[in-house]
Amino acid sequence: MNKDRRRRSPWDDLFDIDNEFDEMRRRMDLILERMLESGGQLKTDPAIYGFSMRVGPDGKPMIREFGNTTSPQNLQESMREPLTDVIEEAERIRVIVELPGVEKEDIHLNATDDELDIVVESPQRRFSKHLDLPSAVDPDSATASYNNGVLEICLARIERKTRGRSIDIN
């Protein structure tokens, strides 16, 4: 069917699928060119790129990218971005991270009132993820558990306090 004559879908305004496929094809071509130039082998860890899509609480689609690259030119040396899911609940925010083959002792977490950093450094695997949290949290309330390669972090939600005061003019 001719692209110009096809029936428009409500999704057409949200996603530009044709351009997404063109970009994906461009990235695959660059990876293949690099592989051919290097004699059939990539000199770095595999490039991992993907996205997850779900509907947010406001009914709008949320797209999250993951992987160790956003394009073949931006390969990070052996540092991977783990697959991560952020779940907003009434009283807390849960973050679930897939970290296969990692020991609990190699996981380092740091939380502020609106960010979470996850870093794994071990001889076999290296992961790194920075998250901007969807609402303010109390970092002192954070709890984490790790079981069978799945890390779960829970943070209590708090009201963001806007501070201010009256300023006298001299």
CNS distance restraints for C-alpha pairs under 8 A (distance, minus, plus):
assign (resid   1 and name CA) (resid   5 and name CA) 7.22 0.50 0.50
assign (resid   1 and name CA) (resid   6 and name CA) 6.50 0.50 0.50
assign (resid   2 and name CA) (resid   6 and name CA) 6.25 0.50 0.50
assign (resid   8 and name CA) (resid  12 and name CA) 6.55 0.50 0.50
assign (resid   9 and name CA) (resid  13 and name CA) 7.94 0.50 0.50
assign (resid  10 and name CA) (resid  14 and name CA) 7.59 0.50 0.50
assign (resid  11 and name CA) (resid  15 and name CA) 6.08 0.50 0.50
assign (resid  12 and name CA) (resid  16 and name CA) 6.42 0.50 0.50
assign (resid  12 and name CA) (resid  17 and name CA) 7.99 0.50 0.50
assign (resid  16 and name CA) (resid  20 and name CA) 6.36 0.50 0.50
assign (resid  17 and name CA) (resid  21 and name CA) 6.20 0.50 0.50
assign (resid  18 and name CA) (resid  22 and name CA) 6.24 0.50 0.50
assign (resid  19 and name CA) (resid  23 and name CA) 6.13 0.50 0.50
assign (resid  20 and name CA) (resid  24 and name CA) 6.17 0.50 0.50
assign (resid  21 and name CA) (resid  25 and name CA) 6.07 0.50 0.50
assign (resid  22 and name CA) (resid  26 and name CA) 6.20 0.50 0.50
assign (resid  23 and name CA) (resid  27 and name CA) 6.25 0.50 0.50
assign (resid  24 and name CA) (resid  28 and name CA) 6.23 0.50 0.50
assign (resid  25 and name CA) (resid  29 and name CA) 6.15 0.50 0.50
assign (resid  26 and name CA) (resid  30 and name CA) 6.35 0.50 0.50
assign (resid  27 and name CA) (resid  31 and name CA) 6.32 0.50 0.50
assign (resid  27 and name CA) (resid  71 and name CA) 6.43 0.50 0.50
assign (resid  27 and name CA) (resid  72 and name CA) 6.31 0.50 0.50
assign (resid  28 and name CA) (resid  32 and name CA) 6.21 0.50 0.50
assign (resid  29 and name CA) (resid  33 and name CA) 6.11 0.50 0.50
assign (resid  30 and name CA) (resid  34 and name CA) 6.24 0.50 0.50
assign (resid  30 and name CA) (resid  72 and name CA) 6.69 0.50 0.50
assign (resid  31 and name CA) (resid  35 and name CA) 6.23 0.50 0.50
assign (resid  31 and name CA) (resid  72 and name CA) 6.26 0.50 0.50
assign (resid  32 and name CA) (resid  36 and name CA) 6.16 0.50 0.50
assign (resid  33 and name CA) (resid  37 and name CA) 6.15 0.50 0.50
assign (resid  34 and name CA) (resid  38 and name CA) 6.22 0.50 0.50
assign (resid  34 and name CA) (resid  42 and name CA) 7.13 0.50 0.50
assign (resid  35 and name CA) (resid  39 and name CA) 6.45 0.50 0.50
assign (resid  35 and name CA) (resid  40 and name CA) 4.79 0.50 0.50
assign (resid  35 and name CA) (resid  41 and name CA) 5.32 0.50 0.50
assign (resid  35 and name CA) (resid  42 and name CA) 5.39 0.50 0.50
assign (resid  36 and name CA) (resid  40 and name CA) 4.98 0.50 0.50
assign (resid  36 and name CA) (resid  41 and name CA) 7.52 0.50 0.50
assign (resid  38 and name CA) (resid  42 and name CA) 6.64 0.50 0.50
assign (resid  38 and name CA) (resid  43 and name CA) 7.66 0.50 0.50
assign (resid  42 and name CA) (resid  46 and name CA) 7.65 0.50 0.50
assign (resid  44 and name CA) (resid  77 and name CA) 6.76 0.50 0.50
assign (resid  44 and name CA) (resid  78 and name CA) 6.99 0.50 0.50
assign (resid  45 and name CA) (resid  77 and name CA) 7.23 0.50 0.50
assign (resid  45 and name CA) (resid  78 and name CA) 5.56 0.50 0.50
assign (resid  47 and name CA) (resid  67 and name CA) 7.50 0.50 0.50
assign (resid  47 and name CA) (resid  68 and name CA) 6.21 0.50 0.50
assign (resid  47 and name CA) (resid  69 and name CA) 6.17 0.50 0.50
assign (resid  47 and name CA) (resid  72 and name CA) 7.32 0.50 0.50
assign (resid  47 and name CA) (resid  75 and name CA) 6.77 0.50 0.50
assign (resid  48 and name CA) (resid  66 and name CA) 7.81 0.50 0.50
assign (resid  48 and name CA) (resid  67 and name CA) 4.66 0.50 0.50
assign (resid  48 and name CA) (resid  68 and name CA) 5.42 0.50 0.50
assign (resid  48 and name CA) (resid  69 and name CA) 6.22 0.50 0.50
assign (resid  48 and name CA) (resid  80 and name CA) 7.83 0.50 0.50
assign (resid  49 and name CA) (resid  65 and name CA) 7.30 0.50 0.50
assign (resid  49 and name CA) (resid  66 and name CA) 5.79 0.50 0.50
assign (resid  49 and name CA) (resid  67 and name CA) 4.33 0.50 0.50
assign (resid  49 and name CA) (resid  68 and name CA) 6.49 0.50 0.50
assign (resid  49 and name CA) (resid  69 and name CA) 5.88 0.50 0.50
assign (resid  49 and name CA) (resid  70 and name CA) 6.54 0.50 0.50
assign (resid  50 and name CA) (resid  65 and name CA) 5.74 0.50 0.50
assign (resid  50 and name CA) (resid  66 and name CA) 5.34 0.50 0.50
assign (resid  50 and name CA) (resid  67 and name CA) 6.20 0.50 0.50
assign (resid  51 and name CA) (resid  63 and name CA) 6.57 0.50 0.50
assign (resid  51 and name CA) (resid  64 and name CA) 5.34 0.50 0.50
assign (resid  51 and name CA) (resid  65 and name CA) 4.20 0.50 0.50
assign (resid  51 and name CA) (resid  66 and name CA) 5.72 0.50 0.50
assign (resid  52 and name CA) (resid  63 and name CA) 5.77 0.50 0.50
assign (resid  52 and name CA) (resid  64 and name CA) 5.35 0.50 0.50
assign (resid  52 and name CA) (resid  65 and name CA) 6.58 0.50 0.50
assign (resid  52 and name CA) (resid  66 and name CA) 7.94 0.50 0.50
assign (resid  53 and name CA) (resid  61 and name CA) 6.77 0.50 0.50
assign (resid  53 and name CA) (resid  62 and name CA) 5.65 0.50 0.50
assign (resid  53 and name CA) (resid  63 and name CA) 4.56 0.50 0.50
assign (resid  53 and name CA) (resid  64 and name CA) 6.50 0.50 0.50
assign (resid  54 and name CA) (resid  61 and name CA) 5.63 0.50 0.50
assign (resid  54 and name CA) (resid  62 and name CA) 5.42 0.50 0.50
assign (resid  54 and name CA) (resid  63 and name CA) 6.77 0.50 0.50
assign (resid  55 and name CA) (resid  59 and name CA) 5.66 0.50 0.50
assign (resid  55 and name CA) (resid  60 and name CA) 5.54 0.50 0.50
assign (resid  55 and name CA) (resid  61 and name CA) 4.32 0.50 0.50
assign (resid  55 and name CA) (resid  62 and name CA) 5.76 0.50 0.50
assign (resid  56 and name CA) (resid  60 and name CA) 5.47 0.50 0.50
assign (resid  56 and name CA) (resid  61 and name CA) 5.86 0.50 0.50
assign (resid  56 and name CA) (resid  62 and name CA) 5.90 0.50 0.50
assign (resid  66 and name CA) (resid  81 and name CA) 6.11 0.50 0.50
assign (resid  66 and name CA) (resid  82 and name CA) 6.96 0.50 0.50
assign (resid  66 and name CA) (resid  83 and name CA) 6.21 0.50 0.50
assign (resid  66 and name CA) (resid  84 and name CA) 7.85 0.50 0.50
assign (resid  67 and name CA) (resid  80 and name CA) 6.12 0.50 0.50
assign (resid  67 and name CA) (resid  81 and name CA) 4.76 0.50 0.50
assign (resid  67 and name CA) (resid  82 and name CA) 6.70 0.50 0.50
assign (resid  67 and name CA) (resid  83 and name CA) 7.49 0.50 0.50
assign (resid  68 and name CA) (resid  75 and name CA) 6.49 0.50 0.50
assign (resid  68 and name CA) (resid  76 and name CA) 6.16 0.50 0.50
assign (resid  68 and name CA) (resid  79 and name CA) 6.45 0.50 0.50
assign (resid  68 and name CA) (resid  80 and name CA) 4.56 0.50 0.50
assign (resid  68 and name CA) (resid  81 and name CA) 5.22 0.50 0.50
assign (resid  69 and name CA) (resid  74 and name CA) 5.57 0.50 0.50
assign (resid  69 and name CA) (resid  75 and name CA) 5.17 0.50 0.50
assign (resid  69 and name CA) (resid  76 and name CA) 6.75 0.50 0.50
assign (resid  70 and name CA) (resid  74 and name CA) 6.34 0.50 0.50
assign (resid  70 and name CA) (resid  75 and name CA) 7.88 0.50 0.50
assign (resid  71 and name CA) (resid  75 and name CA) 7.29 0.50 0.50
assign (resid  76 and name CA) (resid  80 and name CA) 7.60 0.50 0.50
assign (resid  78 and name CA) (resid 126 and name CA) 6.67 0.50 0.50
assign (resid  79 and name CA) (resid 125 and name CA) 7.94 0.50 0.50
assign (resid  79 and name CA) (resid 126 and name CA) 5.09 0.50 0.50
assign (resid  79 and name CA) (resid 127 and name CA) 5.38 0.50 0.50
assign (resid  79 and name CA) (resid 128 and name CA) 6.60 0.50 0.50
assign (resid  80 and name CA) (resid 126 and name CA) 6.18 0.50 0.50
assign (resid  80 and name CA) (resid 127 and name CA) 4.63 0.50 0.50
assign (resid  80 and name CA) (resid 128 and name CA) 6.18 0.50 0.50
assign (resid  81 and name CA) (resid 127 and name CA) 5.46 0.50 0.50
assign (resid  81 and name CA) (resid 128 and name CA) 5.31 0.50 0.50
assign (resid  81 and name CA) (resid 129 and name CA) 5.63 0.50 0.50
assign (resid  82 and name CA) (resid  97 and name CA) 6.49 0.50 0.50
assign (resid  82 and name CA) (resid  98 and name CA) 5.93 0.50 0.50
assign (resid  82 and name CA) (resid  99 and name CA) 6.42 0.50 0.50
assign (resid  82 and name CA) (resid 127 and name CA) 6.29 0.50 0.50
assign (resid  82 and name CA) (resid 128 and name CA) 7.08 0.50 0.50
assign (resid  82 and name CA) (resid 129 and name CA) 6.83 0.50 0.50
assign (resid  83 and name CA) (resid  97 and name CA) 5.93 0.50 0.50
assign (resid  83 and name CA) (resid  98 and name CA) 5.54 0.50 0.50
assign (resid  84 and name CA) (resid  95 and name CA) 7.03 0.50 0.50
assign (resid  84 and name CA) (resid  96 and name CA) 5.71 0.50 0.50
assign (resid  84 and name CA) (resid  97 and name CA) 4.51 0.50 0.50
assign (resid  84 and name CA) (resid  98 and name CA) 6.54 0.50 0.50
assign (resid  85 and name CA) (resid  95 and name CA) 5.75 0.50 0.50
assign (resid  85 and name CA) (resid  96 and name CA) 5.20 0.50 0.50
assign (resid  85 and name CA) (resid  97 and name CA) 6.55 0.50 0.50
assign (resid  86 and name CA) (resid  93 and name CA) 7.05 0.50 0.50
assign (resid  86 and name CA) (resid  94 and name CA) 5.89 0.50 0.50
assign (resid  86 and name CA) (resid  95 and name CA) 4.58 0.50 0.50
assign (resid  86 and name CA) (resid  96 and name CA) 6.52 0.50 0.50
assign (resid  87 and name CA) (resid  93 and name CA) 5.80 0.50 0.50
assign (resid  87 and name CA) (resid  94 and name CA) 5.05 0.50 0.50
assign (resid  87 and name CA) (resid  95 and name CA) 6.22 0.50 0.50
assign (resid  88 and name CA) (resid  92 and name CA) 6.61 0.50 0.50
assign (resid  88 and name CA) (resid  93 and name CA) 4.79 0.50 0.50
assign (resid  88 and name CA) (resid  94 and name CA) 6.52 0.50 0.50
assign (resid  88 and name CA) (resid 134 and name CA) 7.85 0.50 0.50
assign (resid  89 and name CA) (resid  93 and name CA) 5.75 0.50 0.50
assign (resid  89 and name CA) (resid  94 and name CA) 7.49 0.50 0.50
assign (resid  91 and name CA) (resid 156 and name CA) 6.06 0.50 0.50
assign (resid  91 and name CA) (resid 157 and name CA) 5.61 0.50 0.50
assign (resid  92 and name CA) (resid 137 and name CA) 7.80 0.50 0.50
assign (resid  92 and name CA) (resid 154 and name CA) 6.63 0.50 0.50
assign (resid  92 and name CA) (resid 155 and name CA) 5.47 0.50 0.50
assign (resid  92 and name CA) (resid 156 and name CA) 4.25 0.50 0.50
assign (resid  92 and name CA) (resid 157 and name CA) 4.80 0.50 0.50
assign (resid  93 and name CA) (resid 137 and name CA) 7.83 0.50 0.50
assign (resid  93 and name CA) (resid 154 and name CA) 5.78 0.50 0.50
assign (resid  93 and name CA) (resid 155 and name CA) 5.29 0.50 0.50
assign (resid  93 and name CA) (resid 156 and name CA) 6.40 0.50 0.50
assign (resid  93 and name CA) (resid 157 and name CA) 6.58 0.50 0.50
assign (resid  94 and name CA) (resid 152 and name CA) 6.88 0.50 0.50
assign (resid  94 and name CA) (resid 153 and name CA) 5.64 0.50 0.50
assign (resid  94 and name CA) (resid 154 and name CA) 4.55 0.50 0.50
assign (resid  94 and name CA) (resid 155 and name CA) 6.51 0.50 0.50
assign (resid  95 and name CA) (resid 151 and name CA) 7.99 0.50 0.50
assign (resid  95 and name CA) (resid 152 and name CA) 5.70 0.50 0.50
assign (resid  95 and name CA) (resid 153 and name CA) 5.07 0.50 0.50
assign (resid  95 and name CA) (resid 154 and name CA) 6.47 0.50 0.50
assign (resid  96 and name CA) (resid 150 and name CA) 6.91 0.50 0.50
assign (resid  96 and name CA) (resid 151 and name CA) 5.69 0.50 0.50
assign (resid  96 and name CA) (resid 152 and name CA) 4.59 0.50 0.50
assign (resid  96 and name CA) (resid 153 and name CA) 6.49 0.50 0.50
assign (resid  97 and name CA) (resid 150 and name CA) 5.79 0.50 0.50
assign (resid  97 and name CA) (resid 151 and name CA) 5.03 0.50 0.50
assign (resid  97 and name CA) (resid 152 and name CA) 6.46 0.50 0.50
assign (resid  98 and name CA) (resid 149 and name CA) 5.97 0.50 0.50
assign (resid  98 and name CA) (resid 150 and name CA) 4.80 0.50 0.50
assign (resid  98 and name CA) (resid 151 and name CA) 6.36 0.50 0.50
assign (resid  99 and name CA) (resid 127 and name CA) 7.88 0.50 0.50
assign (resid  99 and name CA) (resid 149 and name CA) 4.89 0.50 0.50
assign (resid  99 and name CA) (resid 150 and name CA) 5.86 0.50 0.50
assign (resid  99 and name CA) (resid 151 and name CA) 6.95 0.50 0.50
assign (resid 100 and name CA) (resid 148 and name CA) 7.59 0.50 0.50
assign (resid 100 and name CA) (resid 149 and name CA) 4.45 0.50 0.50
assign (resid 100 and name CA) (resid 150 and name CA) 7.31 0.50 0.50
assign (resid 101 and name CA) (resid 125 and name CA) 7.58 0.50 0.50
assign (resid 101 and name CA) (resid 149 and name CA) 6.38 0.50 0.50
assign (resid 102 and name CA) (resid 106 and name CA) 6.92 0.50 0.50
assign (resid 102 and name CA) (resid 107 and name CA) 7.81 0.50 0.50
assign (resid 102 and name CA) (resid 120 and name CA) 7.78 0.50 0.50
assign (resid 102 and name CA) (resid 122 and name CA) 7.64 0.50 0.50
assign (resid 102 and name CA) (resid 125 and name CA) 6.99 0.50 0.50
assign (resid 102 and name CA) (resid 149 and name CA) 6.63 0.50 0.50
assign (resid 103 and name CA) (resid 107 and name CA) 7.24 0.50 0.50
assign (resid 104 and name CA) (resid 146 and name CA) 6.66 0.50 0.50
assign (resid 106 and name CA) (resid 120 and name CA) 5.46 0.50 0.50
assign (resid 106 and name CA) (resid 121 and name CA) 5.73 0.50 0.50
assign (resid 106 and name CA) (resid 122 and name CA) 5.99 0.50 0.50
assign (resid 107 and name CA) (resid 118 and name CA) 7.22 0.50 0.50
assign (resid 107 and name CA) (resid 119 and name CA) 6.01 0.50 0.50
assign (resid 107 and name CA) (resid 120 and name CA) 4.67 0.50 0.50
assign (resid 107 and name CA) (resid 121 and name CA) 7.14 0.50 0.50
assign (resid 108 and name CA) (resid 118 and name CA) 5.95 0.50 0.50
assign (resid 108 and name CA) (resid 119 and name CA) 5.19 0.50 0.50
assign (resid 108 and name CA) (resid 120 and name CA) 6.17 0.50 0.50
assign (resid 109 and name CA) (resid 116 and name CA) 7.27 0.50 0.50
assign (resid 109 and name CA) (resid 117 and name CA) 5.73 0.50 0.50
assign (resid 109 and name CA) (resid 118 and name CA) 4.88 0.50 0.50
assign (resid 109 and name CA) (resid 119 and name CA) 6.56 0.50 0.50
assign (resid 110 and name CA) (resid 116 and name CA) 5.82 0.50 0.50
assign (resid 110 and name CA) (resid 117 and name CA) 5.17 0.50 0.50
assign (resid 110 and name CA) (resid 118 and name CA) 6.80 0.50 0.50
assign (resid 111 and name CA) (resid 115 and name CA) 5.75 0.50 0.50
assign (resid 111 and name CA) (resid 116 and name CA) 4.48 0.50 0.50
assign (resid 111 and name CA) (resid 117 and name CA) 6.39 0.50 0.50
assign (resid 111 and name CA) (resid 139 and name CA) 5.48 0.50 0.50
assign (resid 111 and name CA) (resid 142 and name CA) 7.99 0.50 0.50
assign (resid 112 and name CA) (resid 116 and name CA) 6.50 0.50 0.50
assign (resid 112 and name CA) (resid 137 and name CA) 7.68 0.50 0.50
assign (resid 112 and name CA) (resid 138 and name CA) 7.65 0.50 0.50
assign (resid 112 and name CA) (resid 139 and name CA) 5.56 0.50 0.50
assign (resid 113 and name CA) (resid 136 and name CA) 5.34 0.50 0.50
assign (resid 113 and name CA) (resid 137 and name CA) 4.92 0.50 0.50
assign (resid 113 and name CA) (resid 138 and name CA) 5.77 0.50 0.50
assign (resid 113 and name CA) (resid 139 and name CA) 5.87 0.50 0.50
assign (resid 114 and name CA) (resid 132 and name CA) 6.12 0.50 0.50
assign (resid 114 and name CA) (resid 133 and name CA) 5.13 0.50 0.50
assign (resid 114 and name CA) (resid 134 and name CA) 7.45 0.50 0.50
assign (resid 114 and name CA) (resid 135 and name CA) 6.44 0.50 0.50
assign (resid 114 and name CA) (resid 136 and name CA) 5.04 0.50 0.50
assign (resid 114 and name CA) (resid 137 and name CA) 6.19 0.50 0.50
assign (resid 115 and name CA) (resid 130 and name CA) 7.34 0.50 0.50
assign (resid 115 and name CA) (resid 131 and name CA) 5.60 0.50 0.50
assign (resid 115 and name CA) (resid 132 and name CA) 4.64 0.50 0.50
assign (resid 115 and name CA) (resid 133 and name CA) 5.27 0.50 0.50
assign (resid 116 and name CA) (resid 130 and name CA) 5.96 0.50 0.50
assign (resid 116 and name CA) (resid 131 and name CA) 5.11 0.50 0.50
assign (resid 116 and name CA) (resid 132 and name CA) 6.64 0.50 0.50
assign (resid 116 and name CA) (resid 133 and name CA) 6.97 0.50 0.50
assign (resid 117 and name CA) (resid 128 and name CA) 7.63 0.50 0.50
assign (resid 117 and name CA) (resid 129 and name CA) 5.87 0.50 0.50
assign (resid 117 and name CA) (resid 130 and name CA) 4.58 0.50 0.50
assign (resid 117 and name CA) (resid 131 and name CA) 6.28 0.50 0.50
assign (resid 118 and name CA) (resid 127 and name CA) 7.75 0.50 0.50
assign (resid 118 and name CA) (resid 128 and name CA) 5.67 0.50 0.50
assign (resid 118 and name CA) (resid 129 and name CA) 5.12 0.50 0.50
assign (resid 118 and name CA) (resid 130 and name CA) 6.43 0.50 0.50
assign (resid 119 and name CA) (resid 126 and name CA) 7.61 0.50 0.50
assign (resid 119 and name CA) (resid 127 and name CA) 5.70 0.50 0.50
assign (resid 119 and name CA) (resid 128 and name CA) 4.50 0.50 0.50
assign (resid 119 and name CA) (resid 129 and name CA) 6.53 0.50 0.50
assign (resid 120 and name CA) (resid 125 and name CA) 7.32 0.50 0.50
assign (resid 120 and name CA) (resid 126 and name CA) 5.27 0.50 0.50
assign (resid 120 and name CA) (resid 127 and name CA) 4.89 0.50 0.50
assign (resid 120 and name CA) (resid 128 and name CA) 6.33 0.50 0.50
assign (resid 121 and name CA) (resid 125 and name CA) 6.50 0.50 0.50
assign (resid 121 and name CA) (resid 126 and name CA) 4.86 0.50 0.50
assign (resid 121 and name CA) (resid 127 and name CA) 6.85 0.50 0.50
assign (resid 122 and name CA) (resid 126 and name CA) 6.12 0.50 0.50
assign (resid 135 and name CA) (resid 157 and name CA) 6.95 0.50 0.50
assign (resid 135 and name CA) (resid 158 and name CA) 7.88 0.50 0.50
assign (resid 135 and name CA) (resid 160 and name CA) 7.95 0.50 0.50
assign (resid 136 and name CA) (resid 157 and name CA) 5.92 0.50 0.50
assign (resid 136 and name CA) (resid 158 and name CA) 5.60 0.50 0.50
assign (resid 136 and name CA) (resid 159 and name CA) 6.54 0.50 0.50
assign (resid 136 and name CA) (resid 160 and name CA) 5.73 0.50 0.50
assign (resid 137 and name CA) (resid 155 and name CA) 6.03 0.50 0.50
assign (resid 137 and name CA) (resid 156 and name CA) 5.47 0.50 0.50
assign (resid 137 and name CA) (resid 157 and name CA) 4.34 0.50 0.50
assign (resid 137 and name CA) (resid 158 and name CA) 5.17 0.50 0.50
assign (resid 138 and name CA) (resid 142 and name CA) 7.23 0.50 0.50
assign (resid 138 and name CA) (resid 155 and name CA) 6.48 0.50 0.50
assign (resid 138 and name CA) (resid 156 and name CA) 5.66 0.50 0.50
assign (resid 138 and name CA) (resid 157 and name CA) 6.37 0.50 0.50
assign (resid 138 and name CA) (resid 158 and name CA) 6.28 0.50 0.50
assign (resid 139 and name CA) (resid 155 and name CA) 6.66 0.50 0.50
assign (resid 139 and name CA) (resid 156 and name CA) 7.83 0.50 0.50
assign (resid 141 and name CA) (resid 154 and name CA) 7.95 0.50 0.50
assign (resid 141 and name CA) (resid 155 and name CA) 5.79 0.50 0.50
assign (resid 141 and name CA) (resid 156 and name CA) 5.88 0.50 0.50
assign (resid 142 and name CA) (resid 153 and name CA) 6.83 0.50 0.50
assign (resid 142 and name CA) (resid 154 and name CA) 5.57 0.50 0.50
assign (resid 142 and name CA) (resid 155 and name CA) 4.58 0.50 0.50
assign (resid 142 and name CA) (resid 156 and name CA) 7.02 0.50 0.50
assign (resid 143 and name CA) (resid 153 and name CA) 5.71 0.50 0.50
assign (resid 143 and name CA) (resid 154 and name CA) 5.34 0.50 0.50
assign (resid 143 and name CA) (resid 155 and name CA) 6.78 0.50 0.50
assign (resid 144 and name CA) (resid 151 and name CA) 7.03 0.50 0.50
assign (resid 144 and name CA) (resid 152 and name CA) 5.53 0.50 0.50
assign (resid 144 and name CA) (resid 153 and name CA) 4.32 0.50 0.50
assign (resid 144 and name CA) (resid 154 and name CA) 6.37 0.50 0.50
assign (resid 145 and name CA) (resid 151 and name CA) 5.81 0.50 0.50
assign (resid 145 and name CA) (resid 152 and name CA) 5.36 0.50 0.50
assign (resid 145 and name CA) (resid 153 and name CA) 6.66 0.50 0.50
assign (resid 146 and name CA) (resid 150 and name CA) 5.63 0.50 0.50
assign (resid 146 and name CA) (resid 151 and name CA) 4.40 0.50 0.50
assign (resid 146 and name CA) (resid 152 and name CA) 6.38 0.50 0.50
assign (resid 147 and name CA) (resid 151 and name CA) 6.64 0.50 0.50
